[in-house]
Amino acid sequence: MRNRLVIISLLCNCLAQVIFAALEKPNVVIIYGDDVGYGDIGVYGSE
Protein backbone atom coordinates (compact mmCIF):
# COMPACT_ATOMS: atom_id res chain seq x y z
CA MET A 1 0.00 0.00 0.00
CA ARG A 2 2.84 2.38 0.84
CA ASN A 3 4.58 1.69 -2.48
CA ARG A 4 1.38 2.42 -4.37
CA LEU A 5 0.98 5.74 -2.55
CA VAL A 6 4.57 6.74 -3.37
CA ILE A 7 4.14 5.85 -7.04
CA ILE A 8 0.84 7.73 -7.32
CA SER A 9 2.31 10.83 -5.66
CA LEU A 10 5.32 10.77 -8.01
CA LEU A 11 3.09 10.43 -11.05
CA CYS A 12 0.90 13.33 -9.89
CA ASN A 13 3.99 15.46 -9.35
CA CYS A 14 5.30 14.67 -12.84
CA LEU A 15 1.91 15.41 -14.39
CA ALA A 16 1.70 18.75 -12.57
CA GLN A 17 5.18 19.72 -13.82
CA VAL A 18 4.18 18.97 -17.41
CA ILE A 19 0.97 20.98 -17.13
CA PHE A 20 2.66 24.03 -15.58
CA ALA A 21 5.52 23.89 -18.10
CA ALA A 22 3.00 23.96 -20.97
CA LEU A 23 1.32 27.06 -19.52
CA GLU A 24 4.49 29.17 -19.49
CA LYS A 25 5.25 31.24 -22.56
CA PRO A 26 8.65 30.60 -24.15
CA ASN A 27 11.31 33.31 -24.18
CA VAL A 28 11.94 34.49 -27.74
CA VAL A 29 14.54 37.03 -28.85
CA ILE A 30 14.59 38.35 -32.42
CA ILE A 31 17.69 40.26 -33.51
CA TYR A 32 17.48 42.17 -36.77
CA GLY A 33 20.43 44.00 -38.24
CA ASP A 34 20.80 45.79 -41.55
CA ASP A 35 24.14 45.55 -43.39
CA VAL A 36 25.67 43.22 -40.79
CA GLY A 37 28.38 40.95 -42.11
CA TYR A 38 29.94 37.76 -40.80
CA GLY A 39 32.84 39.53 -39.09
CA ASP A 40 30.88 42.46 -37.67
CA ILE A 41 29.61 40.66 -34.57
CA GLY A 42 31.89 38.81 -32.21
CA VAL A 43 32.47 37.84 -28.64
CA TYR A 44 35.35 40.26 -28.07
CA GLY A 45 34.10 43.25 -30.06
CA SER A 46 34.87 41.61 -33.44
CA GLU A 47 38.61 42.21 -33.16
Phi and psi restraints in degrees (range 20) as a CNS / XPLOR table:
assign (resid 1 and name C) (resid 2 and name N)
       (resid 2 and name CA) (resid 2 and name C) 1.0 -66.5 20.0 2
assign (resid 2 and name N) (resid 2 and name CA)
       (resid 2 and name C) (resid 3 and name N) 1.0 -40.2 20.0 2
assign (resid 2 and name C) (resid 3 and name N)
       (resid 3 and name CA) (resid 3 and name C) 1.0 -63.1 20.0 2
assign (resid 3 and name N) (resid 3 and name CA)
       (resid 3 and name C) (resid 4 and name N) 1.0 -39.3 20.0 2
assign (resid 3 and name C) (resid 4 and name N)
       (resid 4 and name CA) (resid 4 and name C) 1.0 -64.7 20.0 2
assign (resid 4 and name N) (resid 4 and name CA)
       (resid 4 and name C) (resid 5 and name N) 1.0 -40.6 20.0 2
assign (resid 4 and name C) (resid 5 and name N)
       (resid 5 and name CA) (resid 5 and name C) 1.0 -64.6 20.0 2
assign (resid 5 and name N) (resid 5 and name CA)
       (resid 5 and name C) (resid 6 and name N) 1.0 -41.1 20.0 2
assign (resid 5 and name C) (resid 6 and name N)
       (resid 6 and name CA) (resid 6 and name C) 1.0 -64.9 20.0 2
assign (resid 6 and name N) (resid 6 and name CA)
       (resid 6 and name C) (resid 7 and name N) 1.0 -43.9 20.0 2
assign (resid 6 and name C) (resid 7 and name N)
       (resid 7 and name CA) (resid 7 and name C) 1.0 -65.0 20.0 2
assign (resid 7 and name N) (resid 7 and name CA)
       (resid 7 and name C) (resid 8 and name N) 1.0 -42.9 20.0 2
assign (resid 7 and name C) (resid 8 and name N)
       (resid 8 and name CA) (resid 8 and name C) 1.0 -64.8 20.0 2
assign (resid 8 and name N) (resid 8 and name CA)
       (resid 8 and name C) (resid 9 and name N) 1.0 -40.9 20.0 2
assign (resid 8 and name C) (resid 9 and name N)
       (resid 9 and name CA) (resid 9 and name C) 1.0 -67.0 20.0 2
assign (resid 9 and name N) (resid 9 and name CA)
       (resid 9 and name C) (resid 10 and name N) 1.0 -37.1 20.0 2
assign (resid 9 and name C) (resid 10 and name N)
       (resid 10 and name CA) (resid 10 and name C) 1.0 -66.6 20.0 2
assign (resid 10 and name N) (resid 10 and name CA)
       (resid 10 and name C) (resid 11 and name N) 1.0 -41.0 20.0 2
assign (resid 10 and name C) (resid 11 and name N)
       (resid 11 and name CA) (resid 11 and name C) 1.0 -64.8 20.0 2
assign (resid 11 and name N) (resid 11 and name CA)
       (resid 11 and name C) (resid 12 and name N) 1.0 -40.5 20.0 2
assign (resid 11 and name C) (resid 12 and name N)
       (resid 12 and name CA) (resid 12 and name C) 1.0 -64.6 20.0 2
assign (resid 12 and name N) (resid 12 and name CA)
       (resid 12 and name C) (resid 13 and name N) 1.0 -39.2 20.0 2
assign (resid 12 and name C) (resid 13 and name N)
       (resid 13 and name CA) (resid 13 and name C) 1.0 -64.2 20.0 2
assign (resid 13 and name N) (resid 13 and name CA)
       (resid 13 and name C) (resid 14 and name N) 1.0 -44.5 20.0 2
assign (resid 13 and name C) (resid 14 and name N)
       (resid 14 and name CA) (resid 14 and name C) 1.0 -63.7 20.0 2
assign (resid 14 and name N) (resid 14 and name CA)
       (resid 14 and name C) (resid 15 and name N) 1.0 -41.4 20.0 2
assign (resid 14 and name C) (resid 15 and name N)
       (resid 15 and name CA) (resid 15 and name C) 1.0 -64.1 20.0 2
assign (resid 15 and name N) (resid 15 and name CA)
       (resid 15 and name C) (resid 16 and name N) 1.0 -40.8 20.0 2
assign (resid 15 and name C) (resid 16 and name N)
       (resid 16 and name CA) (resid 16 and name C) 1.0 -64.5 20.0 2
assign (resid 16 and name N) (resid 16 and name CA)
       (resid 16 and name C) (resid 17 and name N) 1.0 -39.3 20.0 2
assign (resid 16 and name C) (resid 17 and name N)
       (resid 17 and name CA) (resid 17 and name C) 1.0 -63.4 20.0 2
assign (resid 17 and name N) (resid 17 and name CA)
       (resid 17 and name C) (resid 18 and name N) 1.0 -40.4 20.0 2
assign (resid 17 and name C) (resid 18 and name N)
       (resid 18 and name CA) (resid 18 and name C) 1.0 -66.4 20.0 2
assign (resid 18 and name N) (resid 18 and name CA)
       (resid 18 and name C) (resid 19 and name N) 1.0 -41.6 20.0 2
assign (resid 18 and name C) (resid 19 and name N)
       (resid 19 and name CA) (resid 19 and name C) 1.0 -65.8 20.0 2
assign (resid 19 and name N) (resid 19 and name CA)
       (resid 19 and name C) (resid 20 and name N) 1.0 -45.9 20.0 2
assign (resid 19 and name C) (resid 20 and name N)
       (resid 20 and name CA) (resid 20 and name C) 1.0 -69.4 20.0 2
assign (resid 20 and name N) (resid 20 and name CA)
       (resid 20 and name C) (resid 21 and name N) 1.0 -32.0 20.0 2
assign (resid 20 and name C) (resid 21 and name N)
       (resid 21 and name CA) (resid 21 and name C) 1.0 -68.5 20.0 2
assign (resid 21 and name N) (resid 21 and name CA)
       (resid 21 and name C) (resid 22 and name N) 1.0 -33.2 20.0 2
assign (resid 21 and name C) (resid 22 and name N)
       (resid 22 and name CA) (resid 22 and name C) 1.0 -73.1 20.0 2
assign (resid 22 and name N) (resid 22 and name CA)
       (resid 22 and name C) (resid 23 and name N) 1.0 -24.6 20.0 2
assign (resid 22 and name C) (resid 23 and name N)
       (resid 23 and name CA) (resid 23 and name C) 1.0 -79.5 20.0 2
assign (resid 23 and name N) (resid 23 and name CA)
       (resid 23 and name C) (resid 24 and name N) 1.0 -22.4 20.0 2
assign (resid 23 and name C) (resid 24 and name N)
       (resid 24 and name CA) (resid 24 and name C) 1.0 -77.3 20.0 2
assign (resid 24 and name N) (resid 24 and name CA)
       (resid 24 and name C) (resid 25 and name N) 1.0 140.1 20.0 2
assign (resid 24 and name C) (resid 25 and name N)
       (resid 25 and name CA) (resid 25 and name C) 1.0 -81.1 20.0 2
assign (resid 25 and name N) (resid 25 and name CA)
       (resid 25 and name C) (resid 26 and name N) 1.0 140.8 20.0 2
assign (resid 25 and name C) (resid 26 and name N)
       (resid 26 and name CA) (resid 26 and name C) 1.0 -73.9 20.0 2
assign (resid 26 and name N) (resid 26 and name CA)
       (resid 26 and name C) (resid 27 and name N) 1.0 152.6 20.0 2
assign (resid 26 and name C) (resid 27 and name N)
       (resid 27 and name CA) (resid 27 and name C) 1.0 -84.6 20.0 2
assign (resid 27 and name N) (resid 27 and name CA)
       (resid 27 and name C) (resid 28 and name N) 1.0 124.1 20.0 2
assign (resid 27 and name C) (resid 28 and name N)
       (resid 28 and name CA) (resid 28 and name C) 1.0 -127.4 20.0 2
assign (resid 28 and name N) (resid 28 and name CA)
       (resid 28 and name C) (resid 29 and name N) 1.0 131.2 20.0 2
assign (resid 28 and name C) (resid 29 and name N)
       (resid 29 and name CA) (resid 29 and name C) 1.0 -122.7 20.0 2
assign (resid 29 and name N) (resid 29 and name CA)
       (resid 29 and name C) (resid 30 and name N) 1.0 126.3 20.0 2
assign (resid 29 and name C) (resid 30 and name N)
       (resid 30 and name CA) (resid 30 and name C) 1.0 -114.5 20.0 2
assign (resid 30 and name N) (resid 30 and name CA)
       (resid 30 and name C) (resid 31 and name N) 1.0 122.9 20.0 2
assign (resid 30 and name C) (resid 31 and name N)
       (resid 31 and name CA) (resid 31 and name C) 1.0 -112.9 20.0 2
assign (resid 31 and name N) (resid 31 and name CA)
       (resid 31 and name C) (resid 32 and name N) 1.0 122.8 20.0 2
assign (resid 31 and name C) (resid 32 and name N)
       (resid 32 and name CA) (resid 32 and name C) 1.0 -121.7 20.0 2
assign (resid 32 and name N) (resid 32 and name CA)
       (resid 32 and name C) (resid 33 and name N) 1.0 127.2 20.0 2
assign (resid 32 and name C) (resid 33 and name N)
       (resid 33 and name CA) (resid 33 and name C) 1.0 -135.3 20.0 2
assign (resid 33 and name N) (resid 33 and name CA)
       (resid 33 and name C) (resid 34 and name N) 1.0 138.1 20.0 2
assign (resid 33 and name C) (resid 34 and name N)
       (resid 34 and name CA) (resid 34 and name C) 1.0 -99.3 20.0 2
assign (resid 34 and name N) (resid 34 and name CA)
       (resid 34 and name C) (resid 35 and name N) 1.0 134.4 20.0 2
assign (resid 34 and name C) (resid 35 and name N)
       (resid 35 and name CA) (resid 35 and name C) 1.0 58.6 20.0 2
assign (resid 35 and name N) (resid 35 and name CA)
       (resid 35 and name C) (resid 36 and name N) 1.0 43.7 20.0 2
assign (resid 35 and name C) (resid 36 and name N)
       (resid 36 and name CA) (resid 36 and name C) 1.0 -104.1 20.0 2
assign (resid 36 and name N) (resid 36 and name CA)
       (resid 36 and name C) (resid 37 and name N) 1.0 124.6 20.0 2
assign (resid 36 and name C) (resid 37 and name N)
       (resid 37 and name CA) (resid 37 and name C) 1.0 -98.9 20.0 2
assign (resid 37 and name N) (resid 37 and name CA)
       (resid 37 and name C) (resid 38 and name N) 1.0 -179.7 20.0 2
assign (resid 37 and name C) (resid 38 and name N)
       (resid 38 and name CA) (resid 38 and name C) 1.0 -62.5 20.0 2
assign (resid 38 and name N) (resid 38 and name CA)
       (resid 38 and name C) (resid 39 and name N) 1.0 -41.0 20.0 2
assign (resid 38 and name C) (resid 39 and name N)
       (resid 39 and name CA) (resid 39 and name C) 1.0 -90.7 20.0 2
assign (resid 39 and name N) (resid 39 and name CA)
       (resid 39 and name C) (resid 40 and name N) 1.0 1.9 20.0 2
assign (resid 39 and name C) (resid 40 and name N)
       (resid 40 and name CA) (resid 40 and name C) 1.0 -78.6 20.0 2
assign (resid 40 and name N) (resid 40 and name CA)
       (resid 40 and name C) (resid 41 and name N) 1.0 -25.2 20.0 2
assign (resid 40 and name C) (resid 41 and name N)
       (resid 41 and name CA) (resid 41 and name C) 1.0 -117.2 20.0 2
assign (resid 41 and name N) (resid 41 and name CA)
       (resid 41 and name C) (resid 42 and name N) 1.0 130.6 20.0 2
assign (resid 41 and name C) (resid 42 and name N)
       (resid 42 and name CA) (resid 42 and name C) 1.0 -154.5 20.0 2
assign (resid 42 and name N) (resid 42 and name CA)
       (resid 42 and name C) (resid 43 and name N) 1.0 171.3 20.0 2
assign (resid 42 and name C) (resid 43 and name N)
       (resid 43 and name CA) (resid 43 and name C) 1.0 -69.4 20.0 2
assign (resid 43 and name N) (resid 43 and name CA)
       (resid 43 and name C) (resid 44 and name N) 1.0 -40.0 20.0 2
assign (resid 43 and name C) (resid 44 and name N)
       (resid 44 and name CA) (resid 44 and name C) 1.0 -107.9 20.0 2
assign (resid 44 and name N) (resid 44 and name CA)
       (resid 44 and name C) (resid 45 and name N) 1.0 40.8 20.0 2
assign (resid 44 and name C) (resid 45 and name N)
       (resid 45 and name CA) (resid 45 and name C) 1.0 76.3 20.0 2
assign (resid 45 and name N) (resid 45 and name CA)
       (resid 45 and name C) (resid 46 and name N) 1.0 24.9 20.0 2
assign (resid 45 and name C) (resid 46 and name N)
       (resid 46 and name CA) (resid 46 and name C) 1.0 52.5 20.0 2
assign (resid 46 and name N) (resid 46 and name CA)
       (resid 46 and name C) (resid 47 and name N) 1.0 46.2 20.0 2
